[in-house]
Amino acid sequence: MEINLKKYIAAIGICFMALEAACIMKTDPEEVGEELPELIIGSDNYEPYNYLDDDGKPVGIDVELAEAVCEQLGYTPVFQYIVWDKKDEYLDNGKVDCLWGSFTMNGREDEYQWAGPYLYSRQVIAVRTDSKIRNISDLAGKRVAVQATTKPEEVLLERSDPRVPEVDMVYSLSGMDEIYASLRKGYVDAITGHESALERFVGNAPDMYAILDESLYISELGVAFKNDTHQDLAKKMTQILKEMQDDGTLRDMVEKYGLDAEKALGVTNAE
């Protein structure tokens, strides 16, 4: 009877050990198939940073970067396309957790909780090749199309940069497709935007359009959360982005999409 009791106690001990091991294993969501928390990322369609491929799948520099960062943070990225000039509403009502789409953080440092900067970008001006506009001063009295609520809009309207003249009209449009169409149809004399985006537009018709050498603004790109929220997450994200710069991951991403890595990473002067 004593031997049977020992066997019984040993069996109970083994069961408890197995149960404890199962509980420990269950703490890893990847081991048991638990879903990771989602990070809802708001952006507009802005090639080559964030856009849809032929299959309707989000692709681009910011998409690949967000996927890589979220993997390290333990999140599943969910990309939601928004009307960019309503981005603050999406943040305020919680429809998105952050804005991640070639968003300029310099000059807006106090408006959002930022992660970054992770890239640099020239804001440039594109014109028709038959235009007499050769530099920023030639924009005086001209019509210019910009994306609403972006840095180029601010620069042209506020004219805090002494190089910027008074233009005849600033057309603030919702998206880049509208901006490109406004120049194609002759509704405006010039358009502005991130250099990498305008280079693709000009590259499709190099005999018709050209980019001015002089840049309108140098943007530092970051990830924006609602102000005074997600401080820890933004800090961790900034650290991961820095590590990706240092180990060459970010360089590989921007080169894949045809950007000048030296300029995009701030190694050389973007000017």
C-alpha positions in Angstrom: 0.0 0.0 0.0 2.9 2.3 0.7 4.3 1.7 -2.7 1.0 2.5 -4.4 0.7 5.7 -2.4 4.2 6.8 -3.6 3.2 6.0 -7.2 0.0 8.1 -6.7 1.9 11.0 -5.3 4.5 10.8 -8.1 1.7 10.8 -10.7 0.1 13.9 -9.2 3.5 15.6 -9.2 4.0 14.9 -12.8 0.6 16.2 -13.7 1.3 19.5 -11.9 4.7 19.8 -13.6 3.0 19.3 -17.0 0.3 21.8 -16.2 2.9 24.4 -15.1 4.9 23.8 -18.3 1.8 24.3 -20.4 1.0 27.6 -18.7 4.5 28.8 -19.3 4.3 27.9 -23.0 1.0 29.6 -23.3 2.5 33.0 -22.5 4.1 33.2 -25.9 1.3 34.2 -28.3 3.2 32.9 -31.3 3.5 29.4 -29.8 -0.3 29.1 -29.3 -1.5 31.1 -32.2 -2.9 34.1 -30.3 -3.4 37.2 -32.3 -1.0 40.1 -31.7 -2.5 43.5 -30.9 -3.2 45.7 -34.0 -1.5 49.0 -34.7 -3.9 51.0 -37.0 -1.7 53.1 -39.3 -3.3 56.0 -41.2 -1.8 57.2 -44.5 -2.9 58.4 -47.9 -1.8 57.0 -51.3 1.6 58.6 -51.7 4.0 56.6 -54.0 6.7 55.4 -53.2 6.0 55.6 -49.5 2.6 54.0 -49.2 0.4 52.9 -52.1 -1.5 50.0 -53.5 0.0 47.5 -55.9 -1.9 45.9 -58.8 -3.4 43.4 -56.5 -4.7 46.1 -54.1 -2.1 45.3 -51.5 -0.4 48.1 -49.5 3.3 48.4 -50.5 6.0 51.1 -50.3 8.9 52.2 -48.1 6.7 53.1 -45.1 4.7 49.9 -45.5 7.7 47.7 -45.4 9.3 49.7 -42.6 6.1 49.6 -40.5 5.8 45.8 -41.0 9.5 45.4 -39.8 9.1 47.7 -36.8 5.8 46.2 -35.7 7.2 42.7 -35.9 9.9 43.7 -33.4 7.3 45.5 -31.2 4.8 42.6 -31.2 2.1 44.3 -33.2 0.2 43.5 -36.4 0.2 46.6 -38.6 -3.2 47.4 -40.2 -3.0 50.1 -43.0 -6.0 52.4 -43.3 -6.1 54.9 -46.2 -7.5 58.2 -45.1 -8.2 61.7 -46.5 -4.9 63.3 -45.5 -6.3 66.7 -44.6 -8.6 65.0 -42.0 -5.7 63.1 -40.4 -6.1 64.9 -37.0 -9.7 63.8 -36.8 -8.7 60.2 -37.3 -6.2 60.5 -34.5 -8.5 62.3 -32.2 -11.4 59.9 -32.6 -9.2 56.8 -32.3 -9.9 55.5 -35.8 -6.1 55.3 -36.3 -3.4 54.9 -33.8 -0.7 56.8 -35.7 0.1 58.6 -39.0 2.8 56.9 -41.0 3.1 58.2 -44.5 6.0 60.5 -45.4 4.8 62.9 -42.7 7.0 65.9 -42.0 7.8 66.3 -38.3 10.1 69.3 -38.3 8.1 72.4 -37.5 5.4 70.2 -35.9 7.4 68.8 -33.0 4.9 70.1 -30.4 1.8 69.0 -32.3 2.2 65.2 -32.0 3.9 62.5 -30.1 6.7 61.6 -32.6 8.8 58.6 -33.4 11.8 59.4 -35.6 13.0 61.0 -37.7 13.8 58.0 -39.8 14.2 59.6 -43.3 14.8 63.0 -44.9 13.1 64.3 -48.1 13.4 67.3 -50.3 10.1 69.1 -51.0 10.5 70.2 -54.7 8.7 72.0 -57.5 7.8 70.5 -60.8 6.8 72.5 -63.9 6.2 71.9 -67.6 9.3 71.9 -69.7 8.1 74.9 -71.7 7.6 76.9 -68.6 9.8 80.0 -67.8 9.9 79.0 -64.1 13.5 78.1 -63.4 13.8 78.8 -59.6 11.6 79.6 -56.6 11.5 83.4 -57.2 9.9 82.7 -60.6 6.8 81.5 -58.8 5.8 85.1 -58.2 2.3 85.7 -59.6 1.9 82.0 -60.6 -0.6 79.3 -59.7 0.7 76.4 -57.6 -1.0 73.2 -56.6 -0.1 71.6 -53.2 -1.5 68.8 -51.1 -3.7 70.2 -48.3 -2.2 70.5 -44.8 1.3 69.7 -46.0 4.5 71.6 -45.5 4.6 73.0 -49.1 1.2 74.5 -48.5 2.4 76.1 -45.2 5.6 77.4 -46.8 3.8 79.0 -49.8 1.0 80.5 -47.7 3.0 81.8 -44.7 6.0 82.8 -46.8 8.3 82.6 -43.7 11.1 81.6 -46.1 12.5 84.9 -47.7 13.1 83.0 -51.0 9.4 82.4 -51.4 7.6 85.1 -53.4 3.9 85.9 -53.3 2.1 83.6 -55.7 -1.1 84.3 -57.5 -3.0 81.3 -56.1 -2.3 78.2 -54.0 -4.6 75.4 -54.9 -4.8 73.0 -51.9 -5.9 69.6 -53.2 -6.7 66.3 -51.4 -4.3 63.9 -53.1 -1.3 63.7 -55.5 -3.4 62.3 -58.4 -5.3 65.6 -58.4 -2.1 67.6 -58.2 -0.6 65.7 -61.1 -3.8 66.2 -63.2 -3.8 70.0 -62.4 -0.4 70.4 -64.1 -1.2 68.0 -67.0 -4.3 70.0 -67.8 -2.7 73.4 -67.4 -4.8 74.5 -64.5 -1.6 75.5 -62.6 1.9 76.6 -63.4 3.7 74.4 -60.9 3.2 71.7 -58.4 5.0 70.7 -55.2 5.6 67.5 -53.2 8.2 65.0 -52.0 11.0 64.7 -54.5 10.7 60.9 -54.8 7.0 61.2 -55.7 7.5 64.0 -58.3 10.5 62.1 -59.8 8.2 59.3 -60.7 5.6 61.6 -62.2 8.2 63.4 -64.2 9.9 60.1 -65.2 6.7 59.0 -67.0 6.9 62.0 -69.3 10.4 63.6 -69.1 9.9 65.6 -72.3 6.9 67.3 -70.8 7.9 68.0 -67.1 10.9 68.9 -65.1 11.9 69.4 -61.5 13.6 72.6 -60.3 17.1 72.2 -58.8 16.2 74.5 -55.9 14.2 72.7 -53.1 11.3 74.4 -51.3 11.9 72.6 -48.0 13.8 69.7 -46.4 11.5 67.4 -44.5 12.4 65.1 -41.6 9.9 62.2 -41.7 8.4 60.7 -38.6 5.6 58.6 -37.2 3.0 60.7 -35.4 0.8 59.6 -32.5 -1.8 61.8 -30.8 0.0 64.3 -28.5 0.7 63.1 -25.0 -0.1 59.5 -25.8 1.9 56.3 -26.6 5.1 57.8 -25.2 6.7 54.5 -24.4 5.7 53.0 -27.8 7.1 56.1 -29.6 10.3 55.8 -27.7 10.7 52.1 -28.5 9.8 52.7 -32.1 12.4 55.5 -32.4 15.1 53.1 -31.0 14.2 50.4 -33.5 14.2 52.9 -36.4 17.7 54.0 -35.3 18.9 50.4 -35.2 17.5 49.8 -38.7 19.4 52.9 -39.9 22.6 51.6 -38.3 22.4 48.0 -39.6 21.6 48.9 -43.2 18.1 47.7 -43.2 16.6 51.1 -44.0 19.2 51.8 -46.7 18.2 48.6 -48.5 14.5 49.6 -48.3 14.9 53.0 -49.8 17.3 51.8 -52.5 14.7 49.2 -53.5 12.3 52.0 -54.3 14.8 54.1 -56.2 15.7 56.7 -53.6 19.1 58.2 -53.2 20.0 56.5 -49.9 22.7 59.0 -48.9 20.2 61.9 -49.1 17.3 59.9 -47.7 19.3 58.9 -44.6 20.8 62.3 -44.1 24.3 61.1 -44.8 24.8 63.9 -47.3 23.1 67.2 -47.5 19.7 66.8 -49.1 20.2 70.0 -50.9 
